[in-house]
Amino acid sequence: MSRAGVGHNSRGIILKVEARFFNSLAKYSGHAGLCREVEVPAGASVGDLIKMFELPLSEIFLVWKNGRDITPGLYQGGVVNEESALEDGDVIAFSGPVPYSYGFGAPVV
């Protein structure tokens, strides 16, 4: 995992974050349910979580960090702010396209 932007004295510091999976991404959460608590080293990013859970970028349509949308645009499957740094206690939610939405293939009127 990357450690960019973290001071030299952060070695060995572990952060606890919660990853949540919705819609078509639920299958990537594993057998422990749709919410997973994981430990990551200080300096880890959202991109590191994506790699950890082997989430295909093309299937990610929305990412929330502590309830705030951190995807750079509306329904751009595969465009994710992977550089967003994680902090202890963060809740990161990943969602595939929402059924009957533009991302799911429904026309926008």
VOKE-114265 format. One record per residue: residue in three letters; x, y, z of N, C-alpha, C in turn. Coordinates in Angstrom, 1 decimal, decimal comma. Atoms other than C-alpha are relative to their C-alpha. Example, Ala and Ser with C-alpha at 12.3 -4.5 7.8 and 13.67 -1.06 7.14 Angstrom:
BEGIN
PT  code     n.X     n.Y     n.Z    ca.X    ca.Y    ca.Z     c.X     c.Y     c.Z
PT   Ala     0,9    -1,2     0,0    12,3    -4,5     7,8     0,9     1,2     0,0
PT   Ser    -0,9    -1,1     0,0    13,7    -1,1     7,1    -0,8     1,1     0,8
% end
This chain:
BEGIN
PT  code     n.X     n.Y     n.Z    ca.X    ca.Y    ca.Z     c.X     c.Y     c.Z
PT   Met     0,8    -1,2     0,0     0,0     0,0     0,0     0,9     1,2     0,0
PT   Ser    -0,8    -1,2     0,1     1,2     3,5    -0,7     0,0     0,7     1,3
PT   Arg    -0,2    -0,8    -1,3     2,4     5,8     2,0     0,3     1,5    -0,4
PT   Ala    -0,4    -1,4     0,4     2,7     9,1     0,0    -0,7     1,0     0,9
PT   Gly     0,5    -1,1    -0,8     2,3    12,2     2,0     0,0    -0,2     1,5
PT   Val     0,0     0,4    -1,4     2,8    10,5     5,4     1,4     0,2     0,5
PT   Gly    -1,3    -0,2    -0,6     5,6    11,5     7,7     0,8    -1,3     0,3
PT   His    -0,9     1,1    -0,3     8,6     9,3     8,5    -0,3    -0,7     1,3
PT   Asn     0,3     0,6    -1,3     7,3     8,6    12,0    -1,3    -0,8     0,1
PT   Ser     1,2     0,7     0,0     4,1     6,9    10,9     0,1    -1,5    -0,2
PT   Arg    -0,3     1,5     0,2     5,7     3,5    10,3    -0,6    -0,8     1,1
PT   Gly     0,5     0,9    -1,0     3,8     0,8    12,1    -1,4     0,5     0,5
PT   Ile     1,3    -0,4    -0,4     0,6     2,9    12,6    -1,1    -0,6    -0,8
PT   Ile     1,1     0,7     0,7    -2,5     1,0    11,7    -1,3     0,7     0,2
PT   Leu     1,4    -0,7     0,0    -5,9     2,6    10,8    -1,0    -1,1    -0,1
PT   Lys     1,2     0,8     0,1    -9,2     0,9    11,2    -1,1     0,7    -0,8
PT   Val     1,0    -0,6     0,8   -11,7     1,7     8,5    -1,1    -1,1    -0,4
PT   Glu     1,1     0,9     0,4   -15,0     0,2     7,4    -0,3     0,2    -1,5
PT   Ala     0,3     0,0     1,4   -15,7    -0,7     3,8    -1,4    -0,6    -0,1
PT   Arg     1,4     0,4     0,2   -19,4    -1,1     2,7    -0,2    -0,2    -1,5
PT   Phe     0,2     0,3     1,4   -20,6    -2,6    -0,6    -1,4    -0,1    -0,3
PT   Phe     1,4    -0,1     0,4   -23,8    -1,9    -2,4    -0,3    -0,4    -1,4
PT   Asn     0,4     0,4     1,3   -25,7    -3,1    -5,4     0,9    -1,1    -0,6
PT   Ser    -0,8     1,1     0,7   -23,6    -5,1    -7,9     1,4    -0,2     0,6
PT   Leu    -1,3     0,2    -0,6   -20,5    -4,7    -5,8    -0,1    -0,8     1,3
PT   Ala     0,1     0,8    -1,3   -21,9    -6,6    -2,8     0,7    -1,3    -0,1
PT   Lys    -0,6     1,3     0,2   -20,4    -9,8    -4,2     1,5     0,1     0,4
PT   Tyr    -1,4    -0,1    -0,3   -16,9    -8,4    -3,5     0,3     0,1     1,5
PT   Ser    -0,2    -0,2    -1,4   -17,4    -8,0     0,2     0,5    -1,3     0,7
PT   Gly    -0,4     1,3    -0,6   -16,7   -11,7     0,9    -1,2    -0,6     0,8
PT   His     1,1     0,7    -0,7   -18,6   -14,0     3,2    -0,3     0,7     1,4
PT   Ala     0,2    -0,6    -1,3   -18,5   -11,7     6,2    -1,1     1,1     0,0
PT   Gly     1,1    -1,0     0,1   -21,5    -9,5     5,1     0,4     1,1    -0,9
PT   Leu    -0,2    -1,2     0,8   -21,8    -6,2     3,3     0,9     1,1     0,6
PT   Cys    -0,8    -0,9    -0,7   -19,8    -4,3     5,8     1,2    -0,7     0,5
PT   Arg    -1,2     0,7    -0,4   -16,2    -5,2     6,5     0,9     1,1     0,7
PT   Glu    -1,0    -0,9    -0,7   -13,8    -3,6     9,1     1,3    -0,6    -0,4
PT   Val    -1,3     0,4     0,4   -10,3    -3,7     7,8     1,1     0,9     0,7
PT   Glu    -1,1    -0,8    -0,5    -6,9    -2,5     9,1     0,9     0,3    -1,2
PT   Val    -0,9    -0,4     1,1    -4,7    -0,6     6,7     1,1     0,9     0,7
PT   Pro    -1,1    -0,8    -0,6    -1,3     1,2     7,3    -0,3     1,5    -0,2
PT   Ala     0,2    -1,5     0,2    -1,2     5,0     7,7     0,5     0,3    -1,3
PT   Gly    -0,4    -0,4     1,3    -1,0     6,6     4,4    -0,8    -0,7    -1,1
PT   Ala     0,8     0,7     1,0    -3,4     4,2     2,7    -1,1     0,9    -0,6
PT   Ser     1,0    -0,8     0,7    -5,9     5,5     0,2    -1,2    -0,8    -0,5
PT   Val     1,2     0,7     0,5    -9,3     4,6    -1,3     0,5    -1,0    -1,1
PT   Gly    -0,6     0,9     1,0    -7,3     3,1    -4,2     0,5    -1,2     0,5
PT   Asp    -0,6     1,2    -0,7    -5,6     0,8    -1,8    -1,2    -1,0     0,4
PT   Leu     1,1     0,9    -0,4    -9,0    -0,5    -0,6    -0,6    -0,6    -1,3
PT   Ile     0,5     0,6     1,2   -10,1    -1,0    -4,2     0,9    -1,2    -0,4
PT   Lys    -0,9     1,1     0,3    -7,0    -3,1    -4,8    -0,2    -1,2     1,0
PT   Met     0,1     1,0    -1,0    -7,5    -5,0    -1,5    -1,2    -0,9    -0,3
PT   Phe     1,2     0,8     0,2   -11,0    -6,1    -2,4    -0,2    -0,4    -1,5
PT   Glu     0,0     0,3     1,4   -10,2    -6,5    -6,1    -1,2     0,4    -0,7
PT   Leu     1,2    -0,6     0,7   -13,0    -4,2    -7,2     0,4     0,4    -1,4
PT   Pro    -0,3    -0,5     1,4   -13,1    -3,7   -11,0    -0,4     1,4    -0,1
PT   Leu     0,3    -1,4     0,1   -12,9     0,0   -11,6    -1,2     0,3    -0,9
PT   Ser     1,1    -0,2     0,9   -15,4    -0,3   -14,5    -1,3    -0,2     0,6
PT   Glu     1,3     0,3    -0,6   -18,1    -1,5   -12,1    -0,3     1,0     1,2
PT   Ile     0,3    -0,9    -1,1   -17,7     1,3    -9,5    -0,6     1,3    -0,6
PT   Phe     0,7    -1,2     0,5   -20,2     4,1   -10,1     0,0     1,1     1,1
PT   Leu     0,1    -0,9    -1,0   -20,3     5,8    -6,7     0,9    -0,4     1,2
PT   Val    -0,8     0,2    -1,2   -17,9     6,1    -3,7    -0,3     1,1     1,0
PT   Trp     0,3    -0,9    -1,1   -18,8     7,7    -0,4     1,1    -0,1     1,0
PT   Lys    -1,0     0,0    -1,2   -16,3     8,7     2,3    -0,7     0,7     1,1
PT   Asn     0,7    -0,5    -1,2   -18,1     9,2     5,6    -1,3     0,7    -0,4
PT   Gly     1,3    -0,5     0,5   -21,4     9,9     3,7     0,1     1,1    -1,0
PT   Arg    -0,2    -1,1     1,1   -19,9    12,4     1,2     0,5    -0,7    -1,3
PT   Asp    -0,4     0,6     1,3   -19,7    11,5    -2,5     1,4     0,5    -0,4
PT   Ile    -1,3    -0,4     0,4   -16,1    11,5    -3,6     0,3    -0,5    -1,4
PT   Thr    -0,1     0,3     1,4   -16,7    10,3    -7,2     0,1     1,4    -0,7
PT   Pro    -0,2    -1,3     0,6   -15,6    13,1    -9,5    -1,1     0,4    -1,0
PT   Gly     1,1    -0,4     0,9   -18,7    13,1   -11,8    -1,2    -1,0     0,2
PT   Leu     1,2     0,8    -0,1   -22,1    11,7   -12,3     0,1    -1,3    -0,8
PT   Tyr     0,1     1,3     0,7   -22,2     8,0   -13,2     1,1    -0,2    -1,0
PT   Gln    -1,1     0,2     0,9   -18,8     7,8   -14,8     0,7    -1,3     0,5
PT   Gly    -0,5     1,3    -0,5   -18,2     4,1   -14,2     1,5    -0,1    -0,2
PT   Gly    -1,4     0,2     0,1   -14,5     3,5   -13,5     0,8     1,3     0,3
PT   Val    -0,7    -1,3    -0,4   -13,7     7,2   -12,6    -0,2     0,2     1,5
PT   Val     0,1     0,0    -1,5   -12,9     7,1    -8,9     1,2     0,9     0,5
PT   Asn    -1,0    -0,8    -0,6   -10,9     9,5    -6,7     0,8    -1,0     0,9
PT   Glu    -0,7     1,0    -0,7    -8,4     6,8    -5,7     1,1     0,6     0,9
PT   Glu    -1,0    -0,7    -0,9    -6,0     9,3    -4,1    -0,5     0,5     1,3
PT   Ser     0,6    -0,5    -1,3    -8,4    10,2    -1,3     0,6    -0,8     1,2
PT   Ala    -0,7     0,6    -1,1    -6,4     9,5     1,9    -1,0    -0,5     1,0
PT   Leu     0,9     0,5    -1,1    -8,0     7,3     4,6     0,5     0,4     1,4
PT   Glu    -0,3    -0,4    -1,3    -8,1     8,3     8,2    -0,7    -1,1     1,0
PT   Asp     0,5     1,0    -0,9    -8,8     6,1    11,3    -1,5     0,3     0,2
PT   Gly     1,5    -0,1    -0,2   -12,6     5,5    11,6    -0,8     0,3    -1,2
PT   Asp     0,8    -0,3     1,2   -13,5     6,3     8,0    -0,9    -1,1    -0,4
PT   Val     1,0     0,9     0,6   -16,5     4,6     6,4     0,0     0,3    -1,5
PT   Ile     0,0    -0,1     1,5   -16,0     4,0     2,7    -1,0    -0,9    -0,6
PT   Ala     1,1     0,8     0,6   -19,0     2,8     0,7     0,2     0,1    -1,5
PT   Phe    -0,2     0,2     1,4   -18,7     1,5    -2,8    -1,4    -0,5    -0,6
PT   Ser     1,2     0,4     0,6   -21,7     1,2    -5,1     0,2    -0,2    -1,5
PT   Gly     0,2     0,1     1,5   -22,3    -0,2    -8,6    -1,1     0,8    -0,4
PT   Pro     1,2    -0,8     0,5   -25,0     1,3   -10,8    -1,2    -0,3     0,8
PT   Val     1,3     0,1    -0,7   -28,3     1,9    -9,0    -1,0    -0,5    -1,0
PT   Pro     1,0     0,4     0,9   -31,1    -0,1   -10,6    -0,9     1,1    -0,4
PT   Tyr     0,9    -1,0     0,6   -33,3     2,0   -12,9     0,6     1,4    -0,1
PT   Ser    -0,6    -1,3     0,1   -30,7     4,8   -13,0     0,7     0,1    -1,3
PT   Tyr    -0,8    -0,2     1,2   -28,6     6,3   -15,8     1,1    -1,0    -0,1
PT   Gly    -1,2     0,9     0,0   -25,6     4,2   -14,8    -0,4    -1,5    -0,2
PT   Phe     0,5     1,4     0,2   -27,8     1,0   -15,0    -0,4    -0,1    -1,4
PT   Gly     0,4     0,1     1,4   -28,6     1,8   -18,6    -1,4     0,6    -0,3
PT   Ala     1,4    -0,6     0,2   -32,0     3,6   -18,1     0,2     1,3    -0,7
PT   Pro    -0,2    -1,3     0,6   -32,5     6,6   -20,3    -0,4     1,1     0,9
PT   Val     0,3    -1,2    -0,8   -32,5    10,1   -18,7    -1,0     0,8    -0,8
PT   Val     1,0    -0,8     0,7   -35,6    12,1   -19,6     0,0     1,4     0,6
% end
